[in-house]
Amino acid sequence: MNVVEFIEEYSGKLDDEQQRLLEIQNHPVLINGSVGSGKTALFLNRIAYLLKSEEVNKSEMLNIVFDKTVTKQMERQYRYFFGDDGSAPNFTDIYSFAYRLIRRQCEIEGKSCKKAYRDLNSVIVRLSKEMFGIKLSKDQSYDVLGKISECRNLMMSEKQISEIEISSCKKIKFLPLYQEFQKFKEKKGIYDYDDILTIAIETLMKNKDLLAEVQQTCQFIHIDDAQELSFLGHMLIKIIASNTTNIMMFADLDVTIATQRAPYPQALNAFKDTYPEAEIITRNINYRSNATIVDTCNKFYFKEKAKLIHNNEDTCELKFKGFAELSKLYTYASKKIDDYEGNIGFLYRDFSMAIPLIEMLKEKGISFCFDGNMKNFIQNQFVCDMWNFIELLIDSRDMRAFYEVYETMGLDISKRVLLEVAERLRVDETVDVYQALMESNYKQAGKKKLASLMERIRMAENKSTLDMIRFIREKMGYNDYLLKTIGSIQSPAIYAFESLAQRYDNPDEFLYKLSSLKEFQGDLSSRVHILSLDNVKGMEFDLVCFIDCIRQVLPKLDCKEERTLFYNGMARAKHDLEFLSAKRSGGNRLEISPYLYEIHDSVTETTDETVKTNVASTPKKIRLTNLKRGVMIVHKQWGVGKIMKIDDGMMHVQFDEGLKQMNMRLCITKKLVELY
């Protein structure tokens, strides 16, 4: 089969340059292509042509992709476009490939191989708490892992490592944490990402026979998303490719998102130095998106230096949909599936924000697939605490639930007393946790506090699910607990949990529905995808909807990586693009994402009641007498906060970003604050 025959049978949309690159080039090639320029299509067609033309056997080919998720995606796409006649290629990611090399060496030496862990996030969280008394968020722990990976890849000295700061948590002393992390891995006998690459490189440099064996099976090397390779990843590929010129890398040097893996796109700037006689091809024409979407991407990401060139002259209306309540956003998204015939990608920045949509589609029996770890949401501290509180309010004899939440209620109870209460409940079915505690050897001061709590608890037992949650937060002191432990009473997990609670008035039914999500699996063949902005590489949809365009969710931080993710997400859209936001979630006031201001000079939100309002909210008129200790306010820059103290015309307000001190009269005069 020649190129012409292959194109006629399998691929009718390849341009002249792409058709040329299908064939063996006999020199290294780097294709630097912008989003939508056809890199993934060329990657798959090149591999398919070499196999279909029988010029190459799949056992001689190494095809590297971004990660395991993309591996499965590429396998599905290959079978869809080219069939599966037994010659389908193998795809792998750089870490799985490196780990196979290590296992092969262990087989040769007749010894067991250390286990490899892709995600040691929980270890970083535990070490930070033990060493510094700091409970890191998921994002903060990944920042730490990214810095550790950077240290390993760039082979930093101890002095260089000691100078590193974690911008999202400056209380952490990085060098001691780094050292303790390395000791932990050594003690447990495990590898992380960077260990795998390091050991694989050392193994090939020491064992020339194994290197020759590997090179024999890697005569033709294809690497997608090469800009995401770390320095060690590039070193490993260079060693393997030392006896072949048939290496082709596909990259977008404008889009590097895997920051926790310490990507080193700088290596591609020296591609011709690394691979003599190399050819570098630049492709900036976007074949995927229409003119409106391409212009929007240019305006947001490249500003006046518009880089993408659209090939499709069609236009569309960018839609900015705002809703009075977050729950109505999900209702709109669900209805969109019925109204829109093409493929839809619902993209999110925080997985919690996708949970209500996932649950709604599941209950309606709508086919869809999703990524993200459902168990991570269920195990979120707020979700766990609310779950246990609700179970305790449903059944006041539930000692397990009480044990999980008594500290958040401000109760200081010794283990001896807890055992005494548990035993009382076991032998006497007529008492509940509170009565057993009041009749125990619990200290008198504690009993007095418990008596006050009991009065409030009885009031909440027959409330609806959402009212129960609000009661726990506002009347049982849980908001104060949140401010004390995480410094905020708002988070994506809280928004999602309360949005779900609005659907089920019965607390028992609510917990049942929530529990049923744990093992739920989507339909991979569906036209509807719910995906993280981290996992949309190589994907495209007729319609892309961003479902969490909310300040401090999208973006999480003001940095280039967040902008890149947003830009890359927009560029997945072929024909239509929508941005969804909401003004409130339960008792939480929400603000629109600042990114939307950038891509539209006069954004308007159309509420579900079809009332048009300007995006910027109009502050309510307030007086000095309105500002009192304990009052919740909304500041234009800092968002929602609680007044902790009033002193000589100054108010001390606790915001998500810390405690701020501000002049009360100035805030009112300049219209900087409004009542929450």
Secondary structure, 3 states (H helix, E strand, C coil): CCHHHHHHHCCCCCCHHHHHHHCCCCCCEEEEECCCCCHHHHHHHHHHHHHHCCCCCHHHEEEEECCHHHHHHHHHHHHHHHCCCCCCCCCEEHHHHHHHHHHHHHHHHCCCCCEECCCCHHHHHHHHHHHHCCCCCHHHHHHHHHHHHHHHHCCCCHHHHHCCCCCCCCCCCHHHHHHHHHHHHHHHCEECHHHHHHHHHHHHHHCHHHHHHHHHCCCEEEECCHHHCEHHHHHHHHHHHHHCCCEEEEECCCCCCCHHHCECCHHHHCHHHHCCCCEEEEECEEEEEEHHHHHHHHHHHHCCCCCCEEEECCCCCCEEEEECCHHHHHHHHHHHHHHCCCCEEEEECCHHHHHHHHHHHHHHCCCCEECCCHHHHHCCHHHHHHHHHHHHHHCCCCHHHHHHHCCCCCCCCCHHHHHHHHHHHHHCCCCCHHHHHHCCCCCHHHHHHHHHHHHHHHHHCCCCHHHHHHHHHHCCCHHHHHHHHCCCCCCHHHHHHHHHHCCCCCHHHHHHHHHHCCCCCCCCCCCEEEEEHHHCCCCCEEEEEECCCECCCCCCCCCHHHHHHHHHHHCCEEEEEEEEEECEECCEECCECHHHHHHCCCCEEECCCCCEEECCCCCCCCCHHHCCCCCEEEECCCEEEEEEEEECCEEEEEECCEEEEEEHHHHHHCCCEEEC
